[in-house]
Amino acid sequence: MGTFQIEGGHKLKGEITPQGAKNEALQILCAVLLTSEKVIIENIPDILDVNKLINILENLGVKIQKLGKGKYAFIADDINLGYLESELFKQEGSSLRGSIMIVGPLLARFGKGYIPRPGGDKIGRRRLDTHFEGFIKLGAKFRYNKEERFYGVEAPKGLKGTYMLLDQASVTGTANIVMAAVLAKGKTTIYNAACEPYIQQLCKMLNSMGANITGVGSNLLVIEGVEKLGGCNHRVLPDMIEIGSWIGLAAMTHSEITIKNVSWENLGLIPETFRKLGIKLNKKGDDIHIPSQKEYEIQGYIDGSILTVADAPWPGFTPDLLSIVLVVCTQAKGSVLIHQKMFESRLFFVDKLIDMGAKIILCDPHRATVIGHNFQSNLKATTMVSPDIRAGISLLIAALSAEGTSTIHNIEQIDRGYENIDERLRAIGAKITRTEP
């Protein structure tokens, strides 16, 4: 496992540009399987999870050419479906949860798709029923090899459009079903669809390839199937989770930071949620400027009750930033209730913050009350292990604000979602050293 050594207590200053959105990139990359023509994608983040998926596509037979930093060309004109049943794919696919999204495009174009039970963050149950129920409604046959933990769907006669009401507004489930439906015969209506900017971007890309998707940006998508799709050029949005991470970092370290080119119109409630924590942030063109603050005070509700920050499907607050909000609140003035509705294990990293001196009461697997220090007492350096991507970045932010030198092990979890994070943070003044295993 790799390790970060972090010397905390230093103010940071400067500009930082967010990487391309991880969650969008994983969807967009899978969509290249829907056509035999060239697809060019820009602003792909250089992170472990994305690079794993690119490697899977290459092993499937996709011709890949790197055109520049974050810019690739993909041609999926000679796909090797035999790879899907190989031991190599079982190993590679099971290590990346995002690999589930190759199933929809493969099913649509080739009539079959397989996937080993995917891995990813250990943050609680992340069931795949929504994906496969959608495929079944489109006419696919489902099979599951219990011994090998291997899923498969087959539709040798093709898919047929239908109406479906999703049991949950799953982002990856919606993406997978949409990619399957664009080549199905007839009309598919998806109600309770996820409508995150990632999904909107995917739909816009597919439409530019010749798909016919309406209702983009809403939870009711209507897809008229087409016979085939062509190539396109697409640019991935800046990563809203990384943007939220840098806002939290600036507040915790009393730093003045400008986050460049954030695509304000796609940030939803993120800026306002941080403002409710007392963090000042200003819109300057398409940038976010966070001034240095000695303190920040959490707003209560009108009736005086404690503020609750909870996750919800878009346009609600994204669950991927709740870990960041939680750590930021440890040094706020006031108290807050964090309610993580989606994943029952995501808050379990708070014991590491408590070891650093944070005042946190873990009420149950989904809720934590944070009593802020208001910087009257600083967090103390400690040794930690990163359990998942978002907890990992939260612990890194805590370490950068703490007194002394902290150690974070298993930083591969952070590298899964954040590109060259140590180099980029050192460029604005962070004291952070990487040690490889």
NORQUI-V316989 format. One record per backbone hydrogen bond with DSSP energy under -0.5 kcal/mol. CO is the residue of the C=O (numbers start at 0). NH is the residue of the N-H. If there is no record, write none. Layout:
co=<CO & CO>
nh=<NH & NH>
This chain:
co=<1 & 1 & 2 & 3 & 3 & 4 & 4 & 5 & 5 & 6 & 11 & 13 & 15 & 15 & 18 & 20 & 21 & 22 & 23 & 24 & 25 & 26 & 27 & 28 & 29 & 30 & 31 & 33 & 34 & 36 & 37 & 38 & 38 & 39 & 40 & 41 & 44 & 46 & 47 & 48 & 49 & 50 & 51 & 52 & 53 & 54 & 55 & 56 & 57 & 59 & 61 & 62 & 64 & 64 & 67 & 69 & 70 & 70 & 71 & 72 & 73 & 74 & 74 & 78 & 79 & 80 & 81 & 82 & 85 & 86 & 87 & 88 & 89 & 90 & 91 & 92 & 95 & 96 & 97 & 98 & 99 & 100 & 101 & 102 & 103 & 104 & 105 & 105 & 105 & 106 & 110 & 112 & 114 & 120 & 122 & 122 & 127 & 127 & 128 & 129 & 130 & 131 & 132 & 133 & 134 & 135 & 137 & 140 & 142 & 143 & 144 & 144 & 148 & 149 & 150 & 151 & 152 & 153 & 154 & 158 & 161 & 163 & 163 & 167 & 169 & 169 & 170 & 171 & 172 & 173 & 174 & 175 & 176 & 177 & 179 & 180 & 181 & 184 & 185 & 187 & 187 & 188 & 188 & 189 & 190 & 195 & 195 & 196 & 197 & 198 & 199 & 200 & 201 & 202 & 203 & 204 & 205 & 205 & 206 & 208 & 211 & 213 & 214 & 218 & 218 & 220 & 221 & 221 & 222 & 222 & 223 & 231 & 233 & 236 & 237 & 238 & 239 & 240 & 241 & 242 & 243 & 244 & 245 & 246 & 247 & 248 & 249 & 250 & 254 & 255 & 256 & 256 & 257 & 257 & 258 & 259 & 262 & 263 & 266 & 268 & 269 & 270 & 271 & 272 & 273 & 273 & 274 & 275 & 281 & 281 & 283 & 285 & 286 & 287 & 287 & 288 & 288 & 289 & 295 & 300 & 304 & 306 & 307 & 308 & 312 & 316 & 317 & 318 & 320 & 321 & 322 & 323 & 324 & 325 & 326 & 327 & 328 & 329 & 331 & 331 & 332 & 333 & 334 & 335 & 335 & 336 & 336 & 337 & 337 & 338 & 338 & 342 & 344 & 345 & 346 & 347 & 348 & 348 & 349 & 350 & 351 & 352 & 353 & 355 & 357 & 358 & 359 & 360 & 360 & 363 & 364 & 365 & 366 & 366 & 367 & 368 & 368 & 369 & 369 & 370 & 372 & 378 & 381 & 383 & 384 & 386 & 387 & 388 & 389 & 390 & 391 & 392 & 393 & 394 & 395 & 396 & 397 & 399 & 399 & 402 & 403 & 403 & 405 & 406 & 407 & 408 & 409 & 410 & 411 & 413 & 413 & 414 & 415 & 417 & 419 & 420 & 421 & 422 & 424 & 424 & 425 & 427 & 429 & 430 & 432 & 434>
nh=<409 & 410 & 434 & 5 & 407 & 6 & 432 & 7 & 405 & 430 & 255 & 257 & 17 & 259 & 238 & 24 & 25 & 26 & 27 & 28 & 29 & 30 & 31 & 31 & 32 & 33 & 34 & 228 & 75 & 75 & 231 & 40 & 73 & 233 & 71 & 235 & 46 & 50 & 51 & 52 & 53 & 54 & 55 & 56 & 57 & 58 & 59 & 61 & 60 & 79 & 63 & 74 & 66 & 72 & 70 & 43 & 66 & 67 & 40 & 64 & 38 & 62 & 76 & 80 & 82 & 83 & 84 & 85 & 89 & 90 & 91 & 92 & 93 & 94 & 94 & 95 & 98 & 99 & 100 & 101 & 102 & 104 & 105 & 106 & 107 & 108 & 109 & 110 & 111 & 110 & 154 & 152 & 150 & 122 & 344 & 345 & 130 & 131 & 132 & 133 & 134 & 135 & 136 & 137 & 139 & 138 & 159 & 153 & 151 & 145 & 148 & 149 & 116 & 144 & 114 & 142 & 112 & 140 & 157 & 184 & 188 & 165 & 190 & 169 & 173 & 193 & 174 & 175 & 176 & 177 & 178 & 179 & 180 & 181 & 182 & 183 & 225 & 160 & 224 & 189 & 222 & 163 & 190 & 220 & 165 & 198 & 199 & 200 & 201 & 202 & 203 & 204 & 205 & 206 & 207 & 208 & 208 & 210 & 209 & 229 & 223 & 221 & 217 & 191 & 192 & 189 & 213 & 223 & 187 & 224 & 211 & 39 & 41 & 20 & 239 & 242 & 243 & 244 & 245 & 246 & 247 & 248 & 249 & 250 & 251 & 252 & 254 & 253 & 256 & 13 & 258 & 289 & 15 & 259 & 287 & 17 & 265 & 266 & 269 & 272 & 273 & 274 & 275 & 276 & 276 & 278 & 277 & 298 & 283 & 288 & 286 & 261 & 283 & 258 & 289 & 281 & 290 & 256 & 332 & 303 & 300 & 336 & 309 & 338 & 315 & 311 & 320 & 321 & 324 & 325 & 326 & 327 & 328 & 329 & 329 & 330 & 331 & 372 & 333 & 373 & 297 & 371 & 306 & 337 & 369 & 308 & 338 & 339 & 367 & 310 & 340 & 345 & 347 & 348 & 349 & 350 & 351 & 352 & 353 & 354 & 355 & 357 & 356 & 379 & 359 & 370 & 361 & 362 & 368 & 366 & 346 & 339 & 362 & 363 & 337 & 360 & 370 & 335 & 371 & 358 & 375 & 402 & 406 & 408 & 386 & 121 & 391 & 392 & 393 & 394 & 395 & 396 & 397 & 398 & 399 & 400 & 401 & 8 & 9 & 380 & 7 & 405 & 5 & 383 & 3 & 385 & 412 & 414 & 415 & 416 & 417 & 47 & 48 & 420 & 423 & 424 & 425 & 426 & 427 & 429 & 428 & 12 & 431 & 6 & 4 & 2>
